[in-house]
Amino acid sequence: MIKLLMTTTVFLFLFGCSNEETVVENLSEAKPLEEKIADVMEEQDYLLDNIVDYEINDDFIYVFSYTTQSGLSAAILKFNSNSIDWVMGEKSIQTISIGDPEESTPILTVVQTDEPNVKGVRVNNEHAKLIQLTQDLTEDYSTEVKYWIHFSKMTEDFENLENIPSENIEFIRQNG
C-alpha cells in the first residue's frame, strides 16, 4: 500500500500537477529591464552601442550615451507598470539641467569639466555622483569620460531651468 501511495505521489508530482507550459509562456513574455529600454531606444533610432550608463530616479530612467562627435548626451524614459515610454529625446550635455515640470520629472543636473584638478562637484550644496569610464575609440586609442550627476526635486527655485547650472554648482578642487 505504501509503495502504491508513493508511486502515485511521485507520478502526480512529476506529471499530473504541472503548470509548466503556463510558467514557460509567462517567462518568455517577461523581458529584462535592459531589453525593454533597448527596445524603446531603438524605436527612437538611438544607437545602442553608444549607451554608457543608465540611472533610475523615481519612475524615470536616464540613458546616457557618448560619441566622439557629439560628446555626452542623455535621454529620459518613464517606467510604467506595463511599459517604458519615451519622455525626452537625446540632449547634448556640457553642464545642463533637464526636467519636465509637466511630467513631474526630477531635475537632472549633469556637469562635465576638462579641469584636471576638479575632484568633486556639489549641486545645491549636495554632492553629485561621479560617473567615470573609459571609452575605446579604436584598438589603440581610448578616452576618459568623466561627469557628475545630481537629481533634485522641482521647487520654486527651479522655475527657470536655464539658471540652474550657473547658480547652483560648486567645483571641489584638489589642493596643490
Backbone as JSON Lines, residues from 0, in Angstrom:
{"i":0,"aa":"M","n":[0.81,-1.19,0.0],"ca":[0.0,0.0,0.0],"c":[0.86,1.26,0.0]}
{"i":1,"aa":"I","n":[1.92,1.26,0.81],"ca":[2.8,2.43,0.88],"c":[3.49,2.64,-0.46]}
{"i":2,"aa":"K","n":[3.91,1.54,-1.14],"ca":[4.54,1.67,-2.46],"c":[3.59,2.31,-3.45]}
{"i":3,"aa":"L","n":[2.32,1.91,-3.44],"ca":[1.33,2.47,-4.35],"c":[1.12,3.95,-4.07]}
{"i":4,"aa":"L","n":[1.02,4.34,-2.81],"ca":[0.86,5.73,-2.43],"c":[2.06,6.56,-2.86]}
{"i":5,"aa":"M","n":[3.26,6.06,-2.63],"ca":[4.48,6.79,-3.02],"c":[4.57,6.9,-4.54]}
{"i":6,"aa":"T","n":[4.24,5.82,-5.26],"ca":[4.29,5.85,-6.71],"c":[3.29,6.85,-7.26]}
{"i":7,"aa":"T","n":[2.08,6.86,-6.71],"ca":[1.05,7.81,-7.14],"c":[1.49,9.24,-6.85]}
{"i":8,"aa":"T","n":[2.06,9.48,-5.68],"ca":[2.52,10.82,-5.31],"c":[3.62,11.3,-6.25]}
{"i":9,"aa":"V","n":[4.58,10.44,-6.53],"ca":[5.66,10.8,-7.44],"c":[5.11,11.07,-8.84]}
{"i":10,"aa":"F","n":[4.19,10.22,-9.31],"ca":[3.59,10.4,-10.63],"c":[2.87,11.75,-10.72]}
{"i":11,"aa":"L","n":[2.04,12.03,-9.72],"ca":[1.32,13.32,-9.71],"c":[2.27,14.5,-9.61]}
{"i":12,"aa":"F","n":[3.3,14.34,-8.82],"ca":[4.28,15.42,-8.67],"c":[4.98,15.72,-9.99]}
{"i":13,"aa":"L","n":[5.38,14.68,-10.7],"ca":[6.13,14.87,-11.94],"c":[5.26,15.22,-13.13]}
{"i":14,"aa":"F","n":[4.06,14.64,-13.21],"ca":[3.29,14.8,-14.44],"c":[1.92,15.44,-14.26]}
{"i":15,"aa":"G","n":[1.25,15.1,-13.19],"ca":[-0.16,15.45,-13.07],"c":[-0.45,16.87,-12.64]}
{"i":16,"aa":"C","n":[0.38,17.48,-11.85],"ca":[0.08,18.79,-11.29],"c":[0.94,19.88,-11.91]}
{"i":17,"aa":"S","n":[1.33,19.72,-13.12],"ca":[2.29,20.65,-13.72],"c":[1.61,21.79,-14.44]}
{"i":18,"aa":"N","n":[2.06,23.01,-14.19],"ca":[1.64,24.21,-14.93],"c":[2.81,24.65,-15.79]}
{"i":19,"aa":"E","n":[3.68,23.75,-16.13],"ca":[4.94,24.11,-16.79],"c":[4.72,24.95,-18.03]}
{"i":20,"aa":"E","n":[3.73,24.62,-18.86],"ca":[3.51,25.39,-20.08],"c":[3.16,26.83,-19.77]}
{"i":21,"aa":"T","n":[2.28,27.05,-18.79],"ca":[1.89,28.41,-18.41],"c":[3.08,29.18,-17.87]}
{"i":22,"aa":"V","n":[3.89,28.56,-17.02],"ca":[5.06,29.22,-16.45],"c":[6.04,29.59,-17.56]}
{"i":23,"aa":"V","n":[6.29,28.67,-18.49],"ca":[7.22,28.95,-19.58],"c":[6.7,30.09,-20.45]}
{"i":24,"aa":"E","n":[5.38,30.1,-20.74],"ca":[4.81,31.19,-21.53],"c":[4.98,32.52,-20.82]}
{"i":25,"aa":"N","n":[4.7,32.58,-19.5],"ca":[4.85,33.83,-18.75],"c":[6.3,34.28,-18.71]}
{"i":26,"aa":"L","n":[7.23,33.34,-18.55],"ca":[8.64,33.72,-18.51],"c":[9.11,34.24,-19.86]}
{"i":27,"aa":"S","n":[8.61,33.67,-20.94],"ca":[9.06,34.12,-22.26],"c":[8.54,35.52,-22.57]}
{"i":28,"aa":"E","n":[7.4,35.9,-21.96],"ca":[6.86,37.25,-22.18],"c":[7.6,38.29,-21.37]}
{"i":29,"aa":"A","n":[8.16,37.92,-20.24],"ca":[8.85,38.86,-19.37],"c":[10.24,39.14,-19.92]}
{"i":30,"aa":"K","n":[10.51,40.42,-20.2],"ca":[11.82,40.82,-20.69],"c":[12.56,41.53,-19.57]}
{"i":31,"aa":"P","n":[13.87,41.36,-19.53],"ca":[14.64,42.14,-18.56],"c":[14.52,43.64,-18.85]}
{"i":32,"aa":"L","n":[14.69,44.44,-17.81],"ca":[14.55,45.89,-17.94],"c":[15.47,46.44,-19.04]}
{"i":33,"aa":"E","n":[16.69,45.96,-19.1],"ca":[17.64,46.48,-20.09],"c":[17.14,46.23,-21.52]}
{"i":34,"aa":"E","n":[16.52,45.09,-21.76],"ca":[15.96,44.81,-23.09],"c":[14.8,45.73,-23.41]}
{"i":35,"aa":"K","n":[13.96,46.01,-22.41],"ca":[12.83,46.93,-22.62],"c":[13.35,48.33,-22.96]}
{"i":36,"aa":"I","n":[14.39,48.76,-22.25],"ca":[14.99,50.07,-22.53],"c":[15.55,50.08,-23.95]}
{"i":37,"aa":"A","n":[16.26,49.02,-24.31],"ca":[16.85,48.93,-25.66],"c":[15.77,49.0,-26.73]}
{"i":38,"aa":"D","n":[14.64,48.34,-26.51],"ca":[13.55,48.37,-27.49],"c":[13.04,49.8,-27.7]}
{"i":39,"aa":"V","n":[12.84,50.54,-26.61],"ca":[12.36,51.92,-26.71],"c":[13.4,52.79,-27.41]}
{"i":40,"aa":"M","n":[14.66,52.6,-27.06],"ca":[15.72,53.41,-27.66],"c":[15.84,53.13,-29.16]}
{"i":41,"aa":"E","n":[15.72,51.86,-29.56],"ca":[15.78,51.51,-30.98],"c":[14.6,52.1,-31.75]}
{"i":42,"aa":"E","n":[13.42,52.15,-31.13],"ca":[12.25,52.78,-31.77],"c":[12.52,54.24,-32.09]}
{"i":43,"aa":"Q","n":[13.38,54.88,-31.3],"ca":[13.71,56.29,-31.49],"c":[14.98,56.47,-32.32]}
{"i":44,"aa":"D","n":[15.41,55.4,-33.01],"ca":[16.63,55.41,-33.84],"c":[17.88,55.74,-33.05]}
{"i":45,"aa":"Y","n":[17.93,55.29,-31.84],"ca":[19.07,55.52,-30.95],"c":[20.08,54.4,-31.15]}
{"i":46,"aa":"L","n":[21.35,54.71,-31.26],"ca":[22.39,53.7,-31.43],"c":[22.75,53.1,-30.07]}
{"i":47,"aa":"L","n":[22.42,51.83,-29.89],"ca":[22.63,51.18,-28.59],"c":[24.09,51.06,-28.22]}
{"i":48,"aa":"D","n":[24.99,50.99,-29.21],"ca":[26.42,50.88,-28.94],"c":[26.97,52.12,-28.24]}
{"i":49,"aa":"N","n":[26.26,53.23,-28.34],"ca":[26.73,54.48,-27.73],"c":[26.31,54.64,-26.28]}
{"i":50,"aa":"I","n":[25.44,53.79,-25.76],"ca":[24.95,53.91,-24.38],"c":[26.07,53.55,-23.42]}
{"i":51,"aa":"V","n":[26.33,54.45,-22.46],"ca":[27.4,54.23,-21.48],"c":[26.89,54.04,-20.06]}
{"i":52,"aa":"D","n":[25.64,54.48,-19.77],"ca":[25.15,54.38,-18.4],"c":[23.64,54.55,-18.38]}
{"i":53,"aa":"Y","n":[23.0,53.94,-17.36],"ca":[21.6,54.13,-17.06],"c":[21.51,54.59,-15.61]}
{"i":54,"aa":"E","n":[20.63,55.51,-15.33],"ca":[20.36,55.91,-13.95],"c":[18.86,55.92,-13.77]}
{"i":55,"aa":"I","n":[18.38,55.36,-12.66],"ca":[16.95,55.33,-12.39],"c":[16.68,56.21,-11.18]}
{"i":56,"aa":"N","n":[15.7,57.13,-11.34],"ca":[15.3,58.01,-10.25],"c":[13.78,58.12,-10.3]}
{"i":57,"aa":"D","n":[13.13,57.76,-9.22],"ca":[11.67,57.68,-9.16],"c":[11.19,56.75,-10.29]}
{"i":58,"aa":"D","n":[10.28,57.21,-11.11],"ca":[9.76,56.4,-12.21],"c":[10.46,56.72,-13.53]}
{"i":59,"aa":"F","n":[11.6,57.37,-13.47],"ca":[12.27,57.81,-14.68],"c":[13.61,57.1,-14.86]}
{"i":60,"aa":"I","n":[13.92,56.81,-16.11],"ca":[15.18,56.17,-16.47],"c":[15.95,57.16,-17.34]}
{"i":61,"aa":"Y","n":[17.15,57.48,-16.93],"ca":[18.02,58.4,-17.67],"c":[19.06,57.55,-18.4]}
{"i":62,"aa":"V","n":[19.11,57.69,-19.71],"ca":[20.0,56.9,-20.53],"c":[21.08,57.84,-21.07]}
{"i":63,"aa":"F","n":[22.33,57.57,-20.7],"ca":[23.45,58.4,-21.14],"c":[24.19,57.71,-22.27]}
{"i":64,"aa":"S","n":[24.58,58.5,-23.27],"ca":[25.37,57.94,-24.37],"c":[26.54,58.88,-24.63]}
{"i":65,"aa":"Y","n":[27.54,58.33,-25.32],"ca":[28.73,59.11,-25.62],"c":[29.22,58.76,-27.02]}
{"i":66,"aa":"T","n":[29.51,59.81,-27.8],"ca":[30.18,59.65,-29.09],"c":[31.27,60.71,-29.18]}
{"i":67,"aa":"T","n":[32.29,60.44,-29.98],"ca":[33.36,61.43,-30.13],"c":[32.86,62.67,-30.85]}
{"i":68,"aa":"Q","n":[31.88,62.51,-31.73],"ca":[31.37,63.66,-32.49],"c":[30.53,64.6,-31.63]}
{"i":69,"aa":"S","n":[29.62,64.04,-30.83],"ca":[28.71,64.91,-30.09],"c":[28.92,64.88,-28.58]}
{"i":70,"aa":"G","n":[29.84,64.07,-28.09],"ca":[30.12,64.03,-26.66],"c":[29.04,63.29,-25.89]}
{"i":71,"aa":"L","n":[28.79,63.73,-24.68],"ca":[27.83,63.1,-23.78],"c":[26.43,63.63,-24.06]}
{"i":72,"aa":"S","n":[25.45,62.74,-24.07],"ca":[24.05,63.15,-24.23],"c":[23.18,62.28,-23.35]}
{"i":73,"aa":"A","n":[21.94,62.74,-23.14],"ca":[21.01,61.99,-22.28],"c":[19.63,61.95,-22.9]}
{"i":74,"aa":"A","n":[18.91,60.89,-22.59],"ca":[17.51,60.75,-22.96],"c":[16.77,60.33,-21.7]}
{"i":75,"aa":"I","n":[15.48,60.68,-21.62],"ca":[14.68,60.34,-20.43],"c":[13.52,59.44,-20.86]}
{"i":76,"aa":"L","n":[13.35,58.35,-20.11],"ca":[12.25,57.43,-20.3],"c":[11.44,57.38,-19.01]}
{"i":77,"aa":"K","n":[10.16,57.04,-19.12],"ca":[9.33,56.9,-17.92],"c":[8.91,55.45,-17.81]}
{"i":78,"aa":"F","n":[9.12,54.88,-16.62],"ca":[8.79,53.49,-16.35],"c":[7.38,53.43,-15.78]}
{"i":79,"aa":"N","n":[6.5,52.74,-16.5],"ca":[5.14,52.47,-16.02],"c":[5.06,50.99,-15.68]}
{"i":80,"aa":"S","n":[4.02,50.57,-15.03],"ca":[3.93,49.17,-14.62],"c":[3.97,48.21,-15.8]}
{"i":81,"aa":"N","n":[3.45,48.6,-16.94],"ca":[3.39,47.7,-18.09],"c":[4.3,48.11,-19.24]}
{"i":82,"aa":"S","n":[4.9,49.28,-19.16],"ca":[5.68,49.73,-20.31],"c":[6.73,50.75,-19.9]}
{"i":83,"aa":"I","n":[7.58,51.05,-20.87],"ca":[8.54,52.14,-20.72],"c":[8.27,53.1,-21.86]}
{"i":84,"aa":"D","n":[8.07,54.37,-21.53],"ca":[7.69,55.37,-22.53],"c":[8.78,56.42,-22.69]}
{"i":85,"aa":"W","n":[8.9,56.93,-23.9],"ca":[9.85,57.99,-24.24],"c":[9.33,59.3,-23.7]}
{"i":86,"aa":"V","n":[10.14,60.06,-22.95],"ca":[9.74,61.36,-22.41],"c":[10.47,62.48,-23.13]}
{"i":87,"aa":"M","n":[11.79,62.4,-23.17],"ca":[12.59,63.48,-23.74],"c":[13.71,62.88,-24.55]}
{"i":88,"aa":"G","n":[13.91,63.45,-25.72],"ca":[14.92,62.94,-26.63],"c":[16.32,63.24,-26.22]}
{"i":89,"aa":"E","n":[17.21,62.76,-27.02],"ca":[18.64,62.91,-26.79],"c":[18.98,64.4,-26.69]}
{"i":90,"aa":"K","n":[19.67,64.76,-25.65],"ca":[20.03,66.15,-25.42],"c":[21.52,66.21,-25.1]}
{"i":91,"aa":"S","n":[22.27,67.02,-25.85],"ca":[23.71,67.14,-25.61],"c":[23.95,67.79,-24.26]}
{"i":92,"aa":"I","n":[25.06,67.4,-23.65],"ca":[25.35,67.85,-22.3],"c":[26.76,68.41,-22.22]}
{"i":93,"aa":"Q","n":[26.91,69.55,-21.66],"ca":[28.18,70.04,-21.13],"c":[27.92,70.24,-19.65]}
{"i":94,"aa":"T","n":[27.23,71.31,-19.32],"ca":[26.68,71.5,-17.98],"c":[25.24,71.89,-18.22]}
{"i":95,"aa":"I","n":[24.33,71.07,-17.76],"ca":[22.94,71.3,-18.11],"c":[22.03,70.73,-17.03]}
{"i":96,"aa":"S","n":[20.85,71.29,-16.93],"ca":[19.81,70.73,-16.09],"c":[18.62,70.47,-16.99]}
{"i":97,"aa":"I","n":[18.09,69.26,-16.89],"ca":[16.92,68.93,-17.7],"c":[15.85,68.35,-16.81]}
{"i":98,"aa":"G","n":[14.63,68.61,-17.15],"ca":[13.5,68.09,-16.42],"c":[12.24,68.59,-17.09]}
{"i":99,"aa":"D","n":[11.11,68.08,-16.68],"ca":[9.85,68.47,-17.27],"c":[8.81,68.59,-16.16]}
{"i":100,"aa":"P","n":[8.5,69.84,-15.74],"ca":[7.52,70.02,-14.67],"c":[6.17,69.4,-15.01]}
{"i":101,"aa":"E","n":[5.81,69.36,-16.28],"ca":[4.53,68.77,-16.69],"c":[4.51,67.27,-16.37]}
{"i":102,"aa":"E","n":[5.64,66.6,-16.5],"ca":[5.74,65.16,-16.26],"c":[6.18,64.85,-14.83]}
{"i":103,"aa":"S","n":[6.42,65.86,-14.0],"ca":[6.96,65.7,-12.65],"c":[8.32,65.0,-12.69]}
{"i":104,"aa":"T","n":[9.08,65.28,-13.72],"ca":[10.41,64.68,-13.87],"c":[11.35,65.31,-12.86]}
{"i":105,"aa":"P","n":[12.13,64.49,-12.15],"ca":[13.16,65.08,-11.3],"c":[14.13,65.9,-12.16]}
{"i":106,"aa":"I","n":[14.69,66.93,-11.59],"ca":[15.65,67.75,-12.31],"c":[16.99,67.05,-12.25]}
{"i":107,"aa":"L","n":[17.55,66.75,-13.4],"ca":[18.87,66.14,-13.51],"c":[19.86,67.22,-13.89]}
{"i":108,"aa":"T","n":[20.88,67.38,-13.08],"ca":[21.96,68.28,-13.42],"c":[23.18,67.43,-13.72]}
{"i":109,"aa":"V","n":[23.76,67.65,-14.89],"ca":[24.95,66.92,-15.32],"c":[26.05,67.94,-15.51]}
{"i":110,"aa":"V","n":[27.21,67.65,-14.94],"ca":[28.34,68.57,-15.02],"c":[29.54,67.84,-15.6]}
{"i":111,"aa":"Q","n":[30.13,68.43,-16.62],"ca":[31.38,67.94,-17.19],"c":[32.39,69.08,-17.15]}
{"i":112,"aa":"T","n":[33.63,68.74,-16.91],"ca":[34.68,69.74,-16.95],"c":[35.97,69.09,-17.42]}
{"i":113,"aa":"D","n":[36.78,69.87,-18.11],"ca":[38.1,69.4,-18.55],"c":[39.19,69.75,-17.54]}
{"i":114,"aa":"E","n":[38.82,70.46,-16.48],"ca":[39.81,70.85,-15.47],"c":[40.3,69.61,-14.73]}
{"i":115,"aa":"P","n":[41.61,69.32,-14.79],"ca":[42.13,68.09,-14.17],"c":[42.12,68.11,-12.64]}
{"i":116,"aa":"N","n":[42.1,69.29,-12.02],"ca":[42.16,69.34,-10.56],"c":[40.79,69.31,-9.88]}
{"i":117,"aa":"V","n":[39.7,69.13,-10.64],"ca":[38.37,69.02,-10.03],"c":[38.19,67.59,-9.56]}
{"i":118,"aa":"K","n":[37.97,67.44,-8.25],"ca":[37.8,66.1,-7.69],"c":[36.35,65.81,-7.28]}
{"i":119,"aa":"G","n":[35.52,66.83,-7.31],"ca":[34.12,66.65,-6.94],"c":[33.28,67.83,-7.37]}
{"i":120,"aa":"V","n":[31.98,67.65,-7.29],"ca":[31.03,68.7,-7.66],"c":[29.89,68.68,-6.65]}
{"i":121,"aa":"R","n":[29.43,69.87,-6.28],"ca":[28.24,70.0,-5.44],"c":[27.19,70.77,-6.23]}
{"i":122,"aa":"V","n":[25.96,70.28,-6.14],"ca":[24.81,70.95,-6.75],"c":[23.83,71.23,-5.63]}
{"i":123,"aa":"N","n":[23.44,72.49,-5.5],"ca":[22.54,72.88,-4.4],"c":[23.1,72.44,-3.05]}
{"i":124,"aa":"N","n":[24.41,72.57,-2.87],"ca":[25.12,72.2,-1.64],"c":[25.08,70.71,-1.32]}
{"i":125,"aa":"E","n":[24.75,69.87,-2.28],"ca":[24.77,68.42,-2.11],"c":[25.78,67.84,-3.08]}
{"i":126,"aa":"H","n":[26.48,66.79,-2.64],"ca":[27.47,66.15,-3.51],"c":[26.8,65.46,-4.68]}
{"i":127,"aa":"A","n":[27.38,65.64,-5.86],"ca":[26.9,64.96,-7.06],"c":[27.64,63.63,-7.2]}
{"i":128,"aa":"K","n":[27.04,62.7,-7.9],"ca":[27.61,61.37,-8.12],"c":[28.55,61.41,-9.32]}
{"i":129,"aa":"L","n":[29.76,60.9,-9.14],"ca":[30.75,60.83,-10.21],"c":[30.52,59.58,-11.04]}
{"i":130,"aa":"I","n":[30.48,59.74,-12.36],"ca":[30.45,58.63,-13.3],"c":[31.71,58.77,-14.14]}
{"i":131,"aa":"Q","n":[32.51,57.73,-14.15],"ca":[33.78,57.77,-14.87],"c":[33.95,56.46,-15.63]}
{"i":132,"aa":"L","n":[34.34,56.56,-16.9],"ca":[34.52,55.37,-17.72],"c":[35.56,55.63,-18.79]}
{"i":133,"aa":"T","n":[36.06,54.53,-19.35],"ca":[36.99,54.61,-20.46],"c":[36.24,54.18,-21.71]}
{"i":134,"aa":"Q","n":[36.24,55.02,-22.71],"ca":[35.55,54.74,-23.97],"c":[36.6,54.4,-25.01]}
{"i":135,"aa":"D","n":[36.59,53.15,-25.5],"ca":[37.52,52.73,-26.55],"c":[37.05,53.28,-27.88]}
{"i":136,"aa":"L","n":[37.91,54.05,-28.54],"ca":[37.57,54.63,-29.82],"c":[38.13,53.8,-30.97]}
{"i":137,"aa":"T","n":[39.34,53.31,-30.81],"ca":[39.96,52.38,-31.75],"c":[40.71,51.35,-30.92]}
{"i":138,"aa":"E","n":[41.4,50.42,-31.58],"ca":[42.18,49.43,-30.83],"c":[43.29,50.09,-30.02]}
{"i":139,"aa":"D","n":[43.84,51.19,-30.54],"ca":[44.99,51.83,-29.91],"c":[44.66,53.1,-29.13]}
{"i":140,"aa":"Y","n":[43.44,53.58,-29.22],"ca":[43.13,54.87,-28.62],"c":[41.82,54.8,-27.84]}
{"i":141,"aa":"S","n":[41.87,55.33,-26.63],"ca":[40.66,55.43,-25.81],"c":[40.64,56.79,-25.14]}
{"i":142,"aa":"T","n":[39.48,57.17,-24.64],"ca":[39.35,58.45,-23.96],"c":[38.63,58.23,-22.63]}
{"i":143,"aa":"E","n":[38.98,59.05,-21.66],"ca":[38.32,59.0,-20.35],"c":[37.11,59.94,-20.39]}
{"i":144,"aa":"V","n":[35.97,59.42,-19.99],"ca":[34.75,60.22,-19.9],"c":[34.43,60.33,-18.42]}
{"i":145,"aa":"K","n":[34.26,61.57,-17.96],"ca":[34.05,61.82,-16.54],"c":[32.97,62.9,-16.41]}
{"i":146,"aa":"Y","n":[31.92,62.58,-15.65],"ca":[30.87,63.56,-15.42],"c":[30.2,63.3,-14.08]}
{"i":147,"aa":"W","n":[29.54,64.31,-13.56],"ca":[28.84,64.22,-12.29],"c":[27.36,64.41,-12.54]}
{"i":148,"aa":"I","n":[26.53,63.66,-11.79],"ca":[25.08,63.81,-11.91],"c":[24.48,64.07,-10.54]}
{"i":149,"aa":"H","n":[23.39,64.83,-10.56],"ca":[22.67,65.13,-9.33],"c":[21.19,65.26,-9.66]}
{"i":150,"aa":"F","n":[20.35,64.62,-8.85],"ca":[18.9,64.71,-9.03],"c":[18.32,65.63,-7.97]}
{"i":151,"aa":"S","n":[17.43,66.51,-8.39],"ca":[16.73,67.42,-7.49],"c":[15.25,67.34,-7.77]}
{"i":152,"aa":"K","n":[14.45,67.69,-6.79],"ca":[13.0,67.78,-6.99],"c":[12.66,69.17,-7.5]}
{"i":153,"aa":"M","n":[11.57,69.27,-8.24],"ca":[11.11,70.56,-8.74],"c":[10.63,71.4,-7.56]}
{"i":154,"aa":"T","n":[11.2,72.59,-7.41],"ca":[10.78,73.53,-6.37],"c":[10.65,74.9,-7.01]}
{"i":155,"aa":"E","n":[10.26,75.87,-6.2],"ca":[10.15,77.24,-6.72],"c":[11.5,77.77,-7.19]}
{"i":156,"aa":"D","n":[12.59,77.28,-6.59],"ca":[13.93,77.71,-7.01],"c":[14.22,77.33,-8.45]}
{"i":157,"aa":"F","n":[13.52,76.33,-8.98],"ca":[13.79,75.82,-10.31],"c":[12.8,76.31,-11.35]}
{"i":158,"aa":"E","n":[12.15,77.44,-11.09],"ca":[11.18,77.94,-12.06],"c":[11.82,78.18,-13.41]}
{"i":159,"aa":"N","n":[13.06,78.63,-13.42],"ca":[13.76,78.87,-14.67],"c":[14.94,77.91,-14.76]}
{"i":160,"aa":"L","n":[14.77,76.83,-15.5],"ca":[15.81,75.81,-15.6],"c":[17.1,76.35,-16.22]}
{"i":161,"aa":"E","n":[17.0,77.42,-16.97],"ca":[18.18,77.98,-17.63],"c":[19.2,78.48,-16.61]}
{"i":162,"aa":"N","n":[18.76,78.89,-15.42],"ca":[19.67,79.45,-14.42],"c":[20.26,78.42,-13.47]}
{"i":163,"aa":"I","n":[19.78,77.2,-13.51],"ca":[20.21,76.21,-12.51],"c":[21.71,75.95,-12.54]}
{"i":164,"aa":"P","n":[22.3,75.6,-13.67],"ca":[23.71,75.2,-13.61],"c":[24.64,76.29,-13.07]}
{"i":165,"aa":"S","n":[24.53,77.49,-13.6],"ca":[25.5,78.51,-13.21],"c":[25.33,78.98,-11.77]}
{"i":166,"aa":"E","n":[24.12,78.96,-11.25],"ca":[23.88,79.48,-9.91],"c":[24.07,78.45,-8.8]}
{"i":167,"aa":"N","n":[23.97,77.17,-9.09],"ca":[23.92,76.18,-8.03],"c":[25.01,75.13,-8.09]}
{"i":168,"aa":"I","n":[26.06,75.34,-8.86],"ca":[27.14,74.35,-8.99],"c":[28.42,74.88,-8.37]}
{"i":169,"aa":"E","n":[29.06,74.0,-7.58],"ca":[30.34,74.35,-6.96],"c":[31.33,73.23,-7.27]}
{"i":170,"aa":"F","n":[32.5,73.61,-7.78],"ca":[33.56,72.63,-8.06],"c":[34.42,72.47,-6.81]}
{"i":171,"aa":"I","n":[34.72,71.23,-6.48],"ca":[35.63,70.92,-5.37],"c":[36.97,70.56,-6.02]}
{"i":172,"aa":"R","n":[37.99,71.37,-5.74],"ca":[39.28,71.19,-6.39],"c":[40.3,70.59,-5.42]}
{"i":173,"aa":"Q","n":[41.25,69.87,-6.02],"ca":[42.37,69.33,-5.22],"c":[43.29,70.47,-4.83]}
{"i":174,"aa":"N","n":[43.88,70.37,-3.66],"ca":[44.86,71.35,-3.23],"c":[46.19,71.03,-3.86]}
{"i":175,"aa":"G","n":[46.79,72.01,-4.45],"ca":[48.13,71.79,-4.99],"c":[48.25,71.79,-6.42]}
